[in-house]
Amino acid sequence: MNEEPIQRRLSRRKLEHMAEASSARDLAVLITLGDCRFATTSQLTRLHFTENANPAAATRAANRALAKLQEDKLISSLTRRVGGVRGGSGDFVWSLTSGGSRLLNLDTGEGDEPRRRRFDPSPRFVEHTLAVTELFVQLSAISGVALTTAHFEPLCWRGSLKPDMFAVTSDGEYEDHWFFEIDLNTEAPCRILQKCEQYEEYYRSGAEQVFPLVVWIVPDAKRQASIREQIAQSKTLKHKNIFMIITPDELEGRVRKGAVI
């Protein structure tokens, strides 16, 4: 990994001034990056710049706001860009700087934490993290369904069980609980089954008053069929109804149907 140089430290007084001067939207962007760790320009645009007249205007507004946050040394972009479905052509990938993290934690006393060196994450780690961010963006955009809770790693972990996200959604009448797993077709099927066995063990523990539906989001129908077959043929899994395997374009429909097991 490539080590990034330490930036000049922002004083606590400077951070307090920045926090007071920041707009609600700027703070929301920082909070998103604090929760998700990485997000592209287009993802942040779809989350926080939806009031603009058209997509082009929204992108321009996002670029201006992100450039200002970068100038203030609260966020930084990776040296590489991403493309494809999740990123868009030449999309920047953003993360909090130590200054941005300290600004968000001024009230907790962590605004004076020591400086830490930052390391360039692996492409695989960034891709997976951005996929989780994309899940958050899509859940936030479902009309008529409120995303009332979204916990990311490590807040969503349950001991040794480590989902990619825990979420609670509500249609105003019913509340649904979800464990989400993002599969990028990089794990062998046996590893998927091992994770399912962990979920089943946790299900049997009774630790959750309402057990979330475990939703695996896989890249395509071929992978979907393969994992479904692995689960169906498993002789160790006894509660196969707690698992749902979907492709990204099935997410909204699944959420609207609810998480009834």
N, C-alpha and C positions, 0 to 999 in steps of 0.2 A: 504494500500500500504506500502511496505517496503522502508524505507528511506535509501539511500546510503550515505556513509561518504563523506565529502568534500575532494577532492584530493588536494595535495599541489599545490598552484597556480604557473603557469608558468609565468615568468616575460615577459614584452613586448619585451625586448631585446632578450630573448631566443626565443620567438615566431617569431620575425623578422628573426633571424638566421635560424630557422627551415623552414620558408617560402622560404628563398633564397636557401636553400639546398634541398628542396623538388623537386621531379621529377614532370613532368606534369601529370603523371598518379596518383601519390599520391594526388596531388591537386584535380584531377578529382574525386577520391574516396571520398575525404572530401566534395566536392561540392555536390556529389550525396547524401551523408548522411545528409548534411545540407538541401537539398531540400526535400528528401523523409522521413527523420527522422529515419527510420529503414530500413535495408537491410540485407539479409543473405549473407553468404560467396559465395554461388553459384550465387546469383543475381549479386553481385559485380564482380564475375569472368566473367560472360557472358557479362557484360557491358564494363569492362575495361581490360580484359586479353585475348582478342580474337586473338592476334597475335602469341600466342604460338602454337607449332607444333601439339598438341593434347590436349584433355580435361584434361588428367592427369597432363600434364605439366602446363597447365593453372591453375589448382587448386593448384599445388605446388607453383607456382609463386604468386598467390593470397594469400595463407597462409603466405608466407614469408613477403609480403608487409604489410598485415594486422597486423601481429605480431609486425612488426617494428613500425607501427603507434600506436599500443596499448602500446608498450614499451615507446614511446615518449609521452604518455598520451594525444594523440589527438583523439583517439576513444576508446570505451569500448564495451564489449559484455554483453548481458543480462546473468543473472545467469542460465537461462534455455535455452535449445536449442529447435529448431523446426524440425519437420519431415514432411513427406507427399509430395504432389505435389510441393508446393511452396518452401519448404526448402531443401528437400533431407535429407538423414539419418543423424541425429545428427548435423545439420547445425547450426553454430553460428549466432546470430542476433546482428548486430552492430549498434551503434549510435555515434554521435559526443559527445565528452566531452565538458565541458565549454572551455577548452583550444583549442580544435579543432574549436569551433565556434568563439572564439576570433581571432584565426589565420586567418580565412576566412574574418574577418571584420576589419583587421588592418587598411585598407585604409579608412574606414568609421568613425574611431575614437571610434569604439565599442571594440577595443582590450583591453581597460582598464575598461570594465564593471565589476561591483562587482560580487563576487562569489555567486552562487546560489546552493541550495541543489537540488539533483536529486531524483526523485521518481520512484519507480518501476511501470511501466504501467501495466494495466490489460491485461490478455491474449487475450481478445476480441479486445481491442484496437490495440494490436500488430498484431493480425491476419489480421485485416482490413487494417492496414497501410502497411503490407507486400503485401497484395493483390494489393494495389495501386502501390507499387513499382514494382510488377510483371507486371502490365499493362505497366508501363514505360519501363521495360526491353523488353517486347515483341514488343512494338511500335518501339523501337530503332533498333530492329533486322530485321524489314521487308525490304527485299531486294528491291531496286528500289524506295523506299518511304522514304523521309527524314522527320524526326520529327523536325520541325523547331521551335516549341514552346511547352513547357510542363510546365504548372503552377500547383502547388500543393496547398493544404490548407496552409494558408488562402489567398494566392495570387490569386487563381482562383475564389474566392467568388465574388458574385455580390449582395452586400447588404445582405439581409436575405436569399438569395438563395445560398446554399453552395454545389456546385458540389465537387466530389472527385478529379477531374482533368479537366483542360481545355487544349486542345491540338490543334495544327495546323500541318497538314501533307501536303507534296507536292510530286507529282510524276514528277516534273520538268515542267509540263504544267499547271496543275490545283492545287489549294490550297483548302484544306478542313478543316473546323472548327468543333470541337467536344467538347461536355460536356460528361464526363464519370462518371457513378455511379456504384460502386461495391456493389453488393447484395450478402450476404453470407447466405441468407435464415434465417435471424434472426429477420427481421421486418415483422409485420403483413401486409397483402395486403393493408389495409386501409391507412397505413403510406406511402406505395409506391404511392398510388393515391394522397395523400395530397402533396407529393413532386412533382408529375407530374402537379398538379394544380398550384403549385408555378412556375414551368417552363413555363406553358402556360401563366400565368399572366405576367411573364417577357417577353415572346415572344410578347405579345400584346403591351407591353410598347414601342417597337421599339428601345430599347436601343442599340441593336447590329446591326451594319450595315449589317453583314452577320450572321444570326442566326445559331449557331452550332446545329448539330444533337445531340439529347440527347440519349446516348447509355447506356442502363442498361446491365451490364455483370452479369449474374446469373450462379449458379453452375451447373445446369443440365437442361435437357429437360422438366422435370416435372415442375420445378419452372418457366421455360420459358413460358410454356403453360398457367400456372396459372396467371402470370402477364399480358400476352397478353390478356387473357380473361377478366381480371379486367379492363384493359384499353378500350377494345372493347365495354364492356357493360356499361361503365361510361356515365352518362347522363350530367355530368358537363364539361367534356373535349370536346372541339370543334375542336382542332387542333391536332388530334391524329397522324398525319403523322410526327410530329417532334420527335416522340419516336421510338426507335429501341431496341428490346430485343434480346440479343444474349448470347450464351454460350462461354466460353473462346476459344474453338477451332474454333469458327467462327470469331474471331477478325480480323485476317489477311485478310480474304476474304472480310469482311465488309469494312475495311480501303481501300483496293484496289478498291472497287466499288465506294468509295467516300461518301461524306456526303450530297448529294443532297436531299433536303426536297421536 
